[in-house]
Amino acid sequence: MSPDDKVTPLRPRRPCPECGKPSARETYPFCSTRCKDIDLNRWLKGAYVISARDDEEDTDGEK
């Protein structure tokens, strides 16, 4: 029996969003710092974009 068997995980193990390997506690939700850095690089380059809703109008406080 290993020491990890006695510890209840705080988060469920999930596959790494980059490569699909099981996630690691130190780099959750990624499996390694490499996959974590790849994801960070995509954010910094602007590859991930959160789009605004088209139905929102910019009224600048006018009603």
PDB file of N, CA, C and O in Angstrom:
ATOM      1  N   MET A   1       0.845  -1.173   0.000  1.00  0.00           N
ATOM      2  CA  MET A   1       0.000   0.000   0.000  1.00  0.00           C
ATOM      3  C   MET A   1       0.894   1.241   0.000  1.00  0.00           C
ATOM      4  O   MET A   1       1.810   1.355   0.814  1.00  0.00           O
ATOM      5  N   SER A   2       0.623   2.154  -0.907  1.00  0.00           N
ATOM      6  CA  SER A   2       1.434   3.358  -1.014  1.00  0.00           C
ATOM      7  C   SER A   2       0.826   4.477  -0.179  1.00  0.00           C
ATOM      8  O   SER A   2      -0.349   4.396   0.179  1.00  0.00           O
ATOM      9  N   PRO A   3       1.588   5.518   0.143  1.00  0.00           N
ATOM     10  CA  PRO A   3       1.063   6.651   0.922  1.00  0.00           C
ATOM     11  C   PRO A   3      -0.098   7.355   0.210  1.00  0.00           C
ATOM     12  O   PRO A   3      -0.966   7.933   0.863  1.00  0.00           O
ATOM     13  N   ASP A   4      -0.114   7.308  -1.118  1.00  0.00           N
ATOM     14  CA  ASP A   4      -1.186   7.961  -1.869  1.00  0.00           C
ATOM     15  C   ASP A   4      -2.531   7.271  -1.681  1.00  0.00           C
ATOM     16  O   ASP A   4      -3.574   7.890  -1.887  1.00  0.00           O
ATOM     17  N   ASP A   5      -2.524   5.982  -1.287  1.00  0.00           N
ATOM     18  CA  ASP A   5      -3.769   5.260  -1.076  1.00  0.00           C
ATOM     19  C   ASP A   5      -4.543   5.788   0.125  1.00  0.00           C
ATOM     20  O   ASP A   5      -5.763   5.631   0.184  1.00  0.00           O
ATOM     21  N   LYS A   6      -3.865   6.407   1.077  1.00  0.00           N
ATOM     22  CA  LYS A   6      -4.489   6.909   2.293  1.00  0.00           C
ATOM     23  C   LYS A   6      -5.048   8.316   2.122  1.00  0.00           C
ATOM     24  O   LYS A   6      -5.846   8.767   2.944  1.00  0.00           O
ATOM     25  N   VAL A   7      -4.642   9.016   1.065  1.00  0.00           N
ATOM     26  CA  VAL A   7      -5.028  10.401   0.858  1.00  0.00           C
ATOM     27  C   VAL A   7      -6.225  10.466  -0.087  1.00  0.00           C
ATOM     28  O   VAL A   7      -6.210   9.892  -1.176  1.00  0.00           O
ATOM     29  N   THR A   8      -7.243  11.167   0.348  1.00  0.00           N
ATOM     30  CA  THR A   8      -8.400  11.377  -0.518  1.00  0.00           C
ATOM     31  C   THR A   8      -8.064  12.524  -1.464  1.00  0.00           C
ATOM     32  O   THR A   8      -7.704  13.612  -1.014  1.00  0.00           O
ATOM     33  N   PRO A   9      -8.178  12.290  -2.775  1.00  0.00           N
ATOM     34  CA  PRO A   9      -7.832  13.369  -3.707  1.00  0.00           C
ATOM     35  C   PRO A   9      -8.801  14.535  -3.586  1.00  0.00           C
ATOM     36  O   PRO A   9     -10.004  14.343  -3.409  1.00  0.00           O
ATOM     37  N   LEU A  10      -8.254  15.763  -3.684  1.00  0.00           N
ATOM     38  CA  LEU A  10      -9.092  16.945  -3.613  1.00  0.00           C
ATOM     39  C   LEU A  10      -9.867  17.150  -4.907  1.00  0.00           C
ATOM     40  O   LEU A  10     -10.997  17.638  -4.892  1.00  0.00           O
ATOM     41  N   ARG A  11      -9.262  16.781  -6.008  1.00  0.00           N
ATOM     42  CA  ARG A  11      -9.885  16.927  -7.311  1.00  0.00           C
ATOM     43  C   ARG A  11      -9.863  15.578  -8.018  1.00  0.00           C
ATOM     44  O   ARG A  11      -8.923  14.802  -7.841  1.00  0.00           O
ATOM     45  N   PRO A  12     -10.866  15.296  -8.801  1.00  0.00           N
ATOM     46  CA  PRO A  12     -10.831  14.033  -9.547  1.00  0.00           C
ATOM     47  C   PRO A  12      -9.760  14.082 -10.628  1.00  0.00           C
ATOM     48  O   PRO A  12      -9.475  15.142 -11.184  1.00  0.00           O
ATOM     49  N   ARG A  13      -9.174  12.934 -10.918  1.00  0.00           N
ATOM     50  CA  ARG A  13      -8.181  12.886 -11.994  1.00  0.00           C
ATOM     51  C   ARG A  13      -8.907  13.050 -13.312  1.00  0.00           C
ATOM     52  O   ARG A  13      -9.927  12.406 -13.559  1.00  0.00           O
ATOM     53  N   ARG A  14      -8.379  13.906 -14.146  1.00  0.00           N
ATOM     54  CA  ARG A  14      -8.957  14.151 -15.459  1.00  0.00           C
ATOM     55  C   ARG A  14      -7.845  14.074 -16.485  1.00  0.00           C
ATOM     56  O   ARG A  14      -6.673  14.241 -16.150  1.00  0.00           O
ATOM     57  N   PRO A  15      -8.204  13.824 -17.723  1.00  0.00           N
ATOM     58  CA  PRO A  15      -7.147  13.819 -18.748  1.00  0.00           C
ATOM     59  C   PRO A  15      -6.629  15.237 -19.006  1.00  0.00           C
ATOM     60  O   PRO A  15      -7.366  16.219 -18.911  1.00  0.00           O
ATOM     61  N   CYS A  16      -5.366  15.306 -19.328  1.00  0.00           N
ATOM     62  CA  CYS A  16      -4.731  16.583 -19.656  1.00  0.00           C
ATOM     63  C   CYS A  16      -5.408  17.160 -20.897  1.00  0.00           C
ATOM     64  O   CYS A  16      -5.593  16.439 -21.877  1.00  0.00           O
ATOM     65  N   PRO A  17      -5.785  18.443 -20.880  1.00  0.00           N
ATOM     66  CA  PRO A  17      -6.428  19.029 -22.055  1.00  0.00           C
ATOM     67  C   PRO A  17      -5.514  19.133 -23.273  1.00  0.00           C
ATOM     68  O   PRO A  17      -6.000  19.318 -24.389  1.00  0.00           O
ATOM     69  N   GLU A  18      -4.215  19.019 -23.083  1.00  0.00           N
ATOM     70  CA  GLU A  18      -3.272  19.107 -24.205  1.00  0.00           C
ATOM     71  C   GLU A  18      -2.994  17.754 -24.845  1.00  0.00           C
ATOM     72  O   GLU A  18      -3.075  17.611 -26.065  1.00  0.00           O
ATOM     73  N   CYS A  19      -2.665  16.757 -24.020  1.00  0.00           N
ATOM     74  CA  CYS A  19      -2.213  15.480 -24.589  1.00  0.00           C
ATOM     75  C   CYS A  19      -3.074  14.286 -24.214  1.00  0.00           C
ATOM     76  O   CYS A  19      -2.945  13.224 -24.823  1.00  0.00           O
ATOM     77  N   GLY A  20      -3.954  14.432 -23.222  1.00  0.00           N
ATOM     78  CA  GLY A  20      -4.844  13.344 -22.844  1.00  0.00           C
ATOM     79  C   GLY A  20      -4.317  12.413 -21.766  1.00  0.00           C
ATOM     80  O   GLY A  20      -5.037  11.515 -21.329  1.00  0.00           O
ATOM     81  N   LYS A  21      -3.076  12.602 -21.323  1.00  0.00           N
ATOM     82  CA  LYS A  21      -2.537  11.776 -20.237  1.00  0.00           C
ATOM     83  C   LYS A  21      -3.211  12.170 -18.927  1.00  0.00           C
ATOM     84  O   LYS A  21      -3.775  13.261 -18.843  1.00  0.00           O
ATOM     85  N   PRO A  22      -3.171  11.315 -17.902  1.00  0.00           N
ATOM     86  CA  PRO A  22      -3.769  11.681 -16.612  1.00  0.00           C
ATOM     87  C   PRO A  22      -3.117  12.926 -16.020  1.00  0.00           C
ATOM     88  O   PRO A  22      -1.904  13.105 -16.127  1.00  0.00           O
ATOM     89  N   SER A  23      -3.909  13.773 -15.404  1.00  0.00           N
ATOM     90  CA  SER A  23      -3.392  15.021 -14.821  1.00  0.00           C
ATOM     91  C   SER A  23      -2.553  14.720 -13.590  1.00  0.00           C
ATOM     92  O   SER A  23      -2.688  13.672 -12.958  1.00  0.00           O
ATOM     93  N   ALA A  24      -1.681  15.674 -13.268  1.00  0.00           N
ATOM     94  CA  ALA A  24      -0.830  15.567 -12.081  1.00  0.00           C
ATOM     95  C   ALA A  24      -1.262  16.619 -11.073  1.00  0.00           C
ATOM     96  O   ALA A  24      -1.727  17.693 -11.457  1.00  0.00           O
ATOM     97  N   ARG A  25      -1.113  16.325  -9.803  1.00  0.00           N
ATOM     98  CA  ARG A  25      -1.526  17.247  -8.746  1.00  0.00           C
ATOM     99  C   ARG A  25      -0.771  18.568  -8.822  1.00  0.00           C
ATOM    100  O   ARG A  25      -1.357  19.629  -8.607  1.00  0.00           O
ATOM    101  N   GLU A  26       0.521  18.515  -9.124  1.00  0.00           N
ATOM    102  CA  GLU A  26       1.350  19.718  -9.131  1.00  0.00           C
ATOM    103  C   GLU A  26       1.004  20.669 -10.278  1.00  0.00           C
ATOM    104  O   GLU A  26       1.209  21.877 -10.158  1.00  0.00           O
ATOM    105  N   THR A  27       0.488  20.145 -11.378  1.00  0.00           N
ATOM    106  CA  THR A  27       0.237  20.958 -12.563  1.00  0.00           C
ATOM    107  C   THR A  27      -1.216  20.882 -13.026  1.00  0.00           C
ATOM    108  O   THR A  27      -1.508  21.135 -14.195  1.00  0.00           O
ATOM    109  N   TYR A  28      -2.125  20.536 -12.121  1.00  0.00           N
ATOM    110  CA  TYR A  28      -3.536  20.344 -12.455  1.00  0.00           C
ATOM    111  C   TYR A  28      -4.098  21.521 -13.222  1.00  0.00           C
ATOM    112  O   TYR A  28      -3.826  22.655 -12.827  1.00  0.00           O
ATOM    113  N   PRO A  29      -4.852  21.344 -14.275  1.00  0.00           N
ATOM    114  CA  PRO A  29      -5.390  20.115 -14.837  1.00  0.00           C
ATOM    115  C   PRO A  29      -4.483  19.467 -15.873  1.00  0.00           C
ATOM    116  O   PRO A  29      -4.908  18.557 -16.585  1.00  0.00           O
ATOM    117  N   PHE A  30      -3.253  19.922 -15.965  1.00  0.00           N
ATOM    118  CA  PHE A  30      -2.322  19.387 -16.947  1.00  0.00           C
ATOM    119  C   PHE A  30      -1.510  18.247 -16.362  1.00  0.00           C
ATOM    120  O   PHE A  30      -1.487  18.047 -15.147  1.00  0.00           O
ATOM    121  N   CYS A  31      -0.833  17.487 -17.245  1.00  0.00           N
ATOM    122  CA  CYS A  31      -0.029  16.351 -16.785  1.00  0.00           C
ATOM    123  C   CYS A  31       1.404  16.750 -16.474  1.00  0.00           C
ATOM    124  O   CYS A  31       2.099  16.048 -15.740  1.00  0.00           O
ATOM    125  N   SER A  32       1.855  17.883 -17.031  1.00  0.00           N
ATOM    126  CA  SER A  32       3.248  18.295 -16.844  1.00  0.00           C
ATOM    127  C   SER A  32       3.371  19.799 -17.041  1.00  0.00           C
ATOM    128  O   SER A  32       2.447  20.459 -17.516  1.00  0.00           O
ATOM    129  N   THR A  33       4.522  20.320 -16.668  1.00  0.00           N
ATOM    130  CA  THR A  33       4.758  21.749 -16.885  1.00  0.00           C
ATOM    131  C   THR A  33       4.854  22.054 -18.372  1.00  0.00           C
ATOM    132  O   THR A  33       4.535  23.165 -18.796  1.00  0.00           O
ATOM    133  N   ARG A  34       5.290  21.080 -19.173  1.00  0.00           N
ATOM    134  CA  ARG A  34       5.362  21.287 -20.622  1.00  0.00           C
ATOM    135  C   ARG A  34       3.976  21.591 -21.191  1.00  0.00           C
ATOM    136  O   ARG A  34       3.808  22.567 -21.921  1.00  0.00           O
ATOM    137  N   CYS A  35       2.984  20.761 -20.861  1.00  0.00           N
ATOM    138  CA  CYS A  35       1.623  20.982 -21.358  1.00  0.00           C
ATOM    139  C   CYS A  35       1.036  22.277 -20.786  1.00  0.00           C
ATOM    140  O   CYS A  35       0.295  22.984 -21.470  1.00  0.00           O
ATOM    141  N   LYS A  36       1.365  22.577 -19.552  1.00  0.00           N
ATOM    142  CA  LYS A  36       0.898  23.818 -18.934  1.00  0.00           C
ATOM    143  C   LYS A  36       1.467  25.030 -19.659  1.00  0.00           C
ATOM    144  O   LYS A  36       0.756  26.007 -19.891  1.00  0.00           O
ATOM    145  N   ASP A  37       2.746  24.970 -20.018  1.00  0.00           N
ATOM    146  CA  ASP A  37       3.387  26.068 -20.737  1.00  0.00           C
ATOM    147  C   ASP A  37       2.860  26.208 -22.165  1.00  0.00           C
ATOM    148  O   ASP A  37       2.760  27.323 -22.677  1.00  0.00           O
ATOM    149  N   ILE A  38       2.527  25.099 -22.808  1.00  0.00           N
ATOM    150  CA  ILE A  38       1.945  25.153 -24.151  1.00  0.00           C
ATOM    151  C   ILE A  38       0.622  25.905 -24.103  1.00  0.00           C
ATOM    152  O   ILE A  38       0.358  26.753 -24.956  1.00  0.00           O
ATOM    153  N   ASP A  39      -0.207  25.602 -23.115  1.00  0.00           N
ATOM    154  CA  ASP A  39      -1.498  26.268 -22.969  1.00  0.00           C
ATOM    155  C   ASP A  39      -1.317  27.756 -22.667  1.00  0.00           C
ATOM    156  O   ASP A  39      -2.018  28.592 -23.237  1.00  0.00           O
ATOM    157  N   LEU A  40      -0.389  28.088 -21.781  1.00  0.00           N
ATOM    158  CA  LEU A  40      -0.119  29.488 -21.455  1.00  0.00           C
ATOM    159  C   LEU A  40       0.341  30.255 -22.697  1.00  0.00           C
ATOM    160  O   LEU A  40      -0.070  31.394 -22.915  1.00  0.00           O
ATOM    161  N   ASN A  41       1.182  29.632 -23.497  1.00  0.00           N
ATOM    162  CA  ASN A  41       1.664  30.270 -24.718  1.00  0.00           C
ATOM    163  C   ASN A  41       0.504  30.569 -25.672  1.00  0.00           C
ATOM    164  O   ASN A  41       0.492  31.615 -26.322  1.00  0.00           O
ATOM    165  N   ARG A  42      -0.458  29.666 -25.758  1.00  0.00           N
ATOM    166  CA  ARG A  42      -1.616  29.909 -26.621  1.00  0.00           C
ATOM    167  C   ARG A  42      -2.429  31.100 -26.132  1.00  0.00           C
ATOM    168  O   ARG A  42      -2.911  31.898 -26.937  1.00  0.00           O
ATOM    169  N   TRP A  43      -2.584  31.224 -24.805  1.00  0.00           N
ATOM    170  CA  TRP A  43      -3.299  32.382 -24.257  1.00  0.00           C
ATOM    171  C   TRP A  43      -2.549  33.670 -24.572  1.00  0.00           C
ATOM    172  O   TRP A  43      -3.157  34.660 -24.977  1.00  0.00           O
ATOM    173  N   LEU A  44      -1.238  33.663 -24.388  1.00  0.00           N
ATOM    174  CA  LEU A  44      -0.441  34.870 -24.606  1.00  0.00           C
ATOM    175  C   LEU A  44      -0.398  35.289 -26.072  1.00  0.00           C
ATOM    176  O   LEU A  44      -0.307  36.481 -26.369  1.00  0.00           O
ATOM    177  N   LYS A  45      -0.461  34.335 -26.987  1.00  0.00           N
ATOM    178  CA  LYS A  45      -0.456  34.641 -28.416  1.00  0.00           C
ATOM    179  C   LYS A  45      -1.832  35.081 -28.908  1.00  0.00           C
ATOM    180  O   LYS A  45      -1.950  35.595 -30.020  1.00  0.00           O
ATOM    181  N   GLY A  46      -2.866  34.892 -28.105  1.00  0.00           N
ATOM    182  CA  GLY A  46      -4.214  35.276 -28.514  1.00  0.00           C
ATOM    183  C   GLY A  46      -4.954  34.190 -29.260  1.00  0.00           C
ATOM    184  O   GLY A  46      -5.952  34.472 -29.922  1.00  0.00           O
ATOM    185  N   ALA A  47      -4.490  32.954 -29.171  1.00  0.00           N
ATOM    186  CA  ALA A  47      -5.165  31.857 -29.858  1.00  0.00           C
ATOM    187  C   ALA A  47      -6.522  31.559 -29.234  1.00  0.00           C
ATOM    188  O   ALA A  47      -7.446  31.131 -29.927  1.00  0.00           O
ATOM    189  N   TYR A  48      -6.646  31.783 -27.934  1.00  0.00           N
ATOM    190  CA  TYR A  48      -7.921  31.596 -27.250  1.00  0.00           C
ATOM    191  C   TYR A  48      -8.588  32.960 -27.143  1.00  0.00           C
ATOM    192  O   TYR A  48      -7.970  33.921 -26.685  1.00  0.00           O
ATOM    193  N   VAL A  49      -9.827  33.046 -27.558  1.00  0.00           N
ATOM    194  CA  VAL A  49     -10.543  34.315 -27.521  1.00  0.00           C
ATOM    195  C   VAL A  49     -11.908  34.086 -26.898  1.00  0.00           C
ATOM    196  O   VAL A  49     -12.619  33.152 -27.269  1.00  0.00           O
ATOM    197  N   ILE A  50     -12.265  34.926 -25.966  1.00  0.00           N
ATOM    198  CA  ILE A  50     -13.599  34.893 -25.393  1.00  0.00           C
ATOM    199  C   ILE A  50     -14.403  35.944 -26.142  1.00  0.00           C
ATOM    200  O   ILE A  50     -14.175  37.145 -25.999  1.00  0.00           O
ATOM    201  N   SER A  51     -15.331  35.476 -26.929  1.00  0.00           N
ATOM    202  CA  SER A  51     -16.073  36.409 -27.782  1.00  0.00           C
ATOM    203  C   SER A  51     -17.167  37.115 -26.999  1.00  0.00           C
ATOM    204  O   SER A  51     -17.727  36.569 -26.048  1.00  0.00           O
ATOM    205  N   ALA A  52     -17.459  38.340 -27.419  1.00  0.00           N
ATOM    206  CA  ALA A  52     -18.537  39.125 -26.815  1.00  0.00           C
ATOM    207  C   ALA A  52     -19.841  38.746 -27.496  1.00  0.00           C
ATOM    208  O   ALA A  52     -19.852  38.284 -28.637  1.00  0.00           O
ATOM    209  N   ARG A  53     -20.925  38.946 -26.788  1.00  0.00           N
ATOM    210  CA  ARG A  53     -22.228  38.667 -27.380  1.00  0.00           C
ATOM    211  C   ARG A  53     -22.586  39.787 -28.346  1.00  0.00           C
ATOM    212  O   ARG A  53     -22.330  40.958 -28.068  1.00  0.00           O
ATOM    213  N   ASP A  54     -23.175  39.430 -29.473  1.00  0.00           N
ATOM    214  CA  ASP A  54     -23.540  40.413 -30.496  1.00  0.00           C
ATOM    215  C   ASP A  54     -24.734  41.265 -30.080  1.00  0.00           C
ATOM    216  O   ASP A  54     -24.883  42.388 -30.562  1.00  0.00           O
ATOM    217  N   ASP A  55     -25.587  40.750 -29.192  1.00  0.00           N
ATOM    218  CA  ASP A  55     -26.789  41.489 -28.829  1.00  0.00           C
ATOM    219  C   ASP A  55     -26.532  42.577 -27.788  1.00  0.00           C
ATOM    220  O   ASP A  55     -27.447  43.327 -27.448  1.00  0.00           O
ATOM    221  N   GLU A  56     -25.309  42.676 -27.278  1.00  0.00           N
ATOM    222  CA  GLU A  56     -24.981  43.732 -26.322  1.00  0.00           C
ATOM    223  C   GLU A  56     -24.633  45.007 -27.082  1.00  0.00           C
ATOM    224  O   GLU A  56     -23.840  44.976 -28.023  1.00  0.00           O
ATOM    225  N   GLU A  57     -25.216  46.111 -26.680  1.00  0.00           N
ATOM    226  CA  GLU A  57     -24.932  47.387 -27.324  1.00  0.00           C
ATOM    227  C   GLU A  57     -24.050  48.223 -26.412  1.00  0.00           C
ATOM    228  O   GLU A  57     -24.182  48.166 -25.190  1.00  0.00           O
ATOM    229  N   ASP A  58     -23.172  48.980 -26.991  1.00  0.00           N
ATOM    230  CA  ASP A  58     -22.310  49.874 -26.247  1.00  0.00           C
ATOM    231  C   ASP A  58     -23.031  51.211 -26.107  1.00  0.00           C
ATOM    232  O   ASP A  58     -23.051  52.021 -27.033  1.00  0.00           O
ATOM    233  N   THR A  59     -23.629  51.429 -24.917  1.00  0.00           N
ATOM    234  CA  THR A  59     -24.434  52.639 -24.730  1.00  0.00           C
ATOM    235  C   THR A  59     -23.681  53.726 -23.981  1.00  0.00           C
ATOM    236  O   THR A  59     -24.163  54.857 -23.920  1.00  0.00           O
ATOM    237  N   ASP A  60     -22.541  53.437 -23.420  1.00  0.00           N
ATOM    238  CA  ASP A  60     -21.738  54.396 -22.658  1.00  0.00           C
ATOM    239  C   ASP A  60     -22.562  55.097 -21.565  1.00  0.00           C
ATOM    240  O   ASP A  60     -22.393  56.289 -21.309  1.00  0.00           O
ATOM    241  N   GLY A  61     -23.450  54.330 -20.934  1.00  0.00           N
ATOM    242  CA  GLY A  61     -24.229  54.876 -19.810  1.00  0.00           C
ATOM    243  C   GLY A  61     -25.484  55.620 -20.221  1.00  0.00           C
ATOM    244  O   GLY A  61     -26.206  56.115 -19.354  1.00  0.00           O
ATOM    245  N   GLU A  62     -25.773  55.717 -21.518  1.00  0.00           N
ATOM    246  CA  GLU A  62     -26.985  56.415 -21.974  1.00  0.00           C
ATOM    247  C   GLU A  62     -28.166  55.457 -21.887  1.00  0.00           C
ATOM    248  O   GLU A  62     -28.035  54.266 -22.172  1.00  0.00           O
ATOM    249  N   LYS A  63     -29.327  55.991 -21.488  1.00  0.00           N
ATOM    250  CA  LYS A  63     -30.556  55.181 -21.439  1.00  0.00           C
ATOM    251  C   LYS A  63     -31.676  55.871 -22.105  1.00  0.00           C
ATOM    252  O   LYS A  63     -32.785  55.338 -22.158  1.00  0.00           O
TER     253      LYS A  63
END
